[in-house]
């Protein structure tokens, strides 16, 4: 009986050491877009840029210093493409580059494609006073 318990203990230990590396290898890599407050660095209008926060649950928080915030749905449609719904319009953006501190999106806007560059917001971040 003791030998049976020893064999079971060895089998269970061997299985556990074999499963752990497999589980680790199958864990999805963290998406570098998610969980960061991205601030547009140079908007075309010259005003402070839009802030985007891509959340893991598929929510996208968009805000700016001159508009009310909006929550939208977003998803990855491929490894380098994201989409979101903006007031009923499907916006598609190619992720040209992403790092822990920089993001470049090429956004399809009607017939045009516009490149937007973002940096991770430095905390604390407060919108500058806007001249009226």
N, C-alpha and C positions, 0 to 999 in steps of 0.2 A: 504494500500500500504506500509506504514511504517513497518508493521509486516512482510510483504513478504521480504523486504530488510533485516530485522533483522534475519529472518530465513535463508536466503541465506548466510549472513555473518557468521552465526554460522556453517552452513553446510560446507562452504569453509574453515573456520578455523579448523574445526574438521578433514576434509579430509587432509589438509596440515600437521597437527600434526601426522596423521596416516601414511602418505606417507614417511615423512622424516626418521623415524627409519627403515622402510623397505628398502629404498634406501641405507642407511648407512650399513645395514646388508648385502646387496648384493654387495657392493663395493669389488672388489678383493683385497686381501692382497698384499702388495708390495713384490716382489720377492727379497729375500736377495742377490741373485747373481748379480742383475742388478745395473748398475751405479757405480760400484766400480772398481778400478784398483787393480787386484789381481796379486801379485808377488810370483812366486814359491820360497819357502823358502830354500829348499835343493835339488837342481837338481842332478841327477845321475852323470852328467859330472863334477860337481864341479864348473862349470861356473855360473855366475849370472843367475837366473832362468827366465823363460818365463813370460811375462806379458799378462794377459787376461782381457778384459773389455767387459762384456756382456751388450749389450744395449737393451733397451725396444723395439726398432723397429725390432729386430731379427738380428742385425748386431753383429758380434764378432770381436773385434780388438785384434790381437795377435802380440806381438812384443818381442824382446829380445835385449840384448846388442851386439849380434853378427850377427843377421839376419835382413833383411828388414821387416818392418811391413806388415801385411796382414789383409785384411777385409774379413770375411767369414760370411755365414749365420748360425744361430744357432736356436734351438728351444728346448722346454721342451717336451719330449715324455711321461712323467709321472711326478708325484710329486717329484721323486728322480732320474730322468734320464734326461740327456741333450744329444743332438747330434749336430754335426756341420760337415760341408763339408770342407775337407782339400785336396785341389787339386784333387777333384773327388772322394776321399775316404770318406765314411761316418764313422765318429768317434763317438763312443758311450761312455758316461761316467756316472757312477753312482755317485750321490752326497751323499757321505758317511756322511758328516756333513757340516753345514754352519752356521755361526754366523755373526754378524756385522763386525768381524775382522779376522775370520779364515774360510778357505774353504779346504775341502779334497775331491778330485775326484779320483775315481777308473776308470781308462781309459782302455778300451779294445783296444789293439794294436795287431792286427793279432790274434794269438793263446794265447798271453799273456795278462795279466791284470796288469797294473802298477799303483801304488798309487802315487798321486801328492798332495803335501800340499802347500797351498798358504796363504799369509797374505795380508791384505789391505796395499797398498803402503803408506808410510809416505811421505808427501809433504813437501819440494821438494824432488824428487828422481832423481838422475843422475846415469847413469851406471858408474861403476868404470873403470879406465883405464885398458885396456886389454893388457897383455904382448903378444908381437908378436914374 
